[in-house]
Amino acid sequence: MIDLHAAQVAARQGEQVQQRIDTLVVAGVGLIGGSFALALKRAGRVGRVIGVGRTLANLEKALALGVADEISQDIAEAAARADMVLLACPVGQMGALMAAMAASLRPGCVVTDGGSTKSDVAALYRRHLPHHLPWCVPAHPIAGSDMSGASAAQYGLYENRRVVLTPLEETLAESSETVSELWRACGAEIHAMGAAEHDAVFASVSHLPHLLAFAYVDRVAAKDNAERCFDFAATGFRDFTRIAGSHPEMWTDISLANREALLAELADYQAGLGRLAALLENGDAAGLNQLFGEARAARTRWHQQFLRRG
Amino acid sequence: MIDLHAAQVAARQGEQVQQRIDTLVVAGVGLIGGSFALALKRAGRVGRVIGVGRTLANLEKALALGVADEISQDIAEAAARADMVLLACPVGQMGALMAAMAASLRPGCVVTDGGSTKSDVAALYRRHLPHHLPWCVPAHPIAGSDMSGASAAQYGLYENRRVVLTPLEETLAESSETVSELWRACGAEIHAMGAAEHDAVFASVSHLPHLLAFAYVDRVAAKDNAERCFDFAATGFRDFTRIAGSHPEMWTDISLANREALLAELADYQAGLGRLAALLENGDAAGLNQLFGEARAARTRWHQQFLRRG
């Protein structure tokens, strides 16, 4: 059990309690959930990890790799024994899991998630776990996002990475602090913001570029001379399109979950492309040079900051 | 001097003569030109390299680094002594260089270039070197394209890279073969195609993504919450925007030189984004999933081929 009283006392005193979770349930044992389990095990912060998932073969792999100590395909049964539940499955599956475990969760069991969108996940918590909200902590670990099963789990994935918490109004400070402290034990840095702000920021710097890359590869593949084109694509193409290799179902979920913000981003980008096309049509070398130069300067500044982040 | 007669005989007999250039003039001693000079020196294929450029400091660096054996700011004088000239400057400077050396080039001196667009460069050869066309060989080495001076020159840059030749109608087979054979001595693989086809292919797989990346960074930087956005940008953003760090003047040149093909690419891409936005607006999960899935499959196939290329 989590010692919430000790956490409260420590929080009041400005100290940090080293959290230790007796029984952690990880629903979706892939890169995100599996790496969380491994990092906590290594840090000595977890007693037993129960891996829950739809695919038995993946769960058995998690067991064999030591990512999970026990596996189950029954979220209600596993949740009944949990001190913490991490939902690390695609956002599209989270509602069903919450509904299935709602009746069996013990009060005080912290429920958190790894979803890439947060307004929709907040709504899921409210709909499916209305009596459990004080212990619900929506979160988004910013780390590689392809869900490639238990074998993708790795120690150290979260070192120097960021985790964004978007607590609900009802979330207890102690619940947020428990989740924060465990992510810090994985090496991550914690940021808190509102769900709407989170979704706007990530629409801009993550979701939009994924859509742009998918759309770009789609257009090249549709060309009459696609084979010839692909044949001469090189390192610039490789890096620009890397994120078009991302998981389709996951990105369908994210796109629809963050639809309003993404449509606004798309419209703004389309307008920008329209202005760029006009510069080209007018042969406006000074205008192109200015746009490219400002973009390059912004990108260079960003990259220097990014490298300093470590 | 290049032994064109031996080359002709060898070409007729299906053999290859190892070309050796007594005096090579490299106009623009940066990554492209400097690396060509270094590779030929190492292969023992060049007697003397004369580096020509606008910036004395860069030429002196080229001399100090052994990229050039001699330096000059007078292209006409240098060209008079050349057995081969490589124009490795931005395309926007090539016309002036050609005009300046037109009167001093010896017949038989092969003139080639490293420009990223080829229809416009072909037109420059025709305009400025109308009497020298048999020895003019437009070319495009596909390699990192930032013009960062003599210190960027590196041995081995062209190993397993591609060089596209787009010979003019008037170009002698022997001239093309000389250029091909020297690029092969640098480790490159030679492909020939028409200038228009070259420009269409590269508009699609290189020039368009550069414009899309510049435009994208420009839009993020223009946001009210740009700082917050940049602060949460991570590895997907990093790779997608890498090419937005490219040289503004160079990309202004390329964009304008390949304007027609690029405008067609932009229009096609805009239409694709419009369809994607419609899928989003309609909440069409199946449609999004299909588009993302097909793009991912195409990108995965491409990447496997790219890795096999070595």
Interface residues (C-beta under 8 A of the other chain):
Chain A: I142 G144 S145 R162 V164 H191 E197 A200 V201 F202 S204 V205 S206 L208 P209 H210 L211 L212 A213 F214 A215 Y216 V217 D218 R219 V220 A221 K223 N225 R228 C229 F230 D231 F232 A233 A234 T235 G236 F237 R238 D239 F240 T241 R242 I243 A244 G245 S246 H247 P248 E249 W251 T252 S255 L256 R259 L262 L263 L266 A267 D268 Y269 Q270 G272 L273 G274 L276 A277 L280 E281 G283 A285 L288 N289 L291 F292 G293 E294 A295 R296 A298 R299 T300 W302 H303 Q305 F306
Chain B: I142 G144 S145 R162 V164 H191 E197 A200 V201 F202 S204 V205 S206 L208 P209 H210 L211 L212 A213 F214 A215 Y216 V217 D218 R219 V220 A221 K223 N225 R228 C229 F230 D231 F232 A233 A234 T235 G236 F237 R238 D239 F240 T241 R242 I243 A244 G245 S246 H247 P248 E249 W251 T252 S255 L256 R259 L262 L263 L266 A267 D268 Y269 Q270 G272 L273 G274 L276 A277 L280 E281 G283 A285 L288 N289 L291 F292 G293 E294 A295 R296 A298 R299 T300 W302 H303 Q305 F306
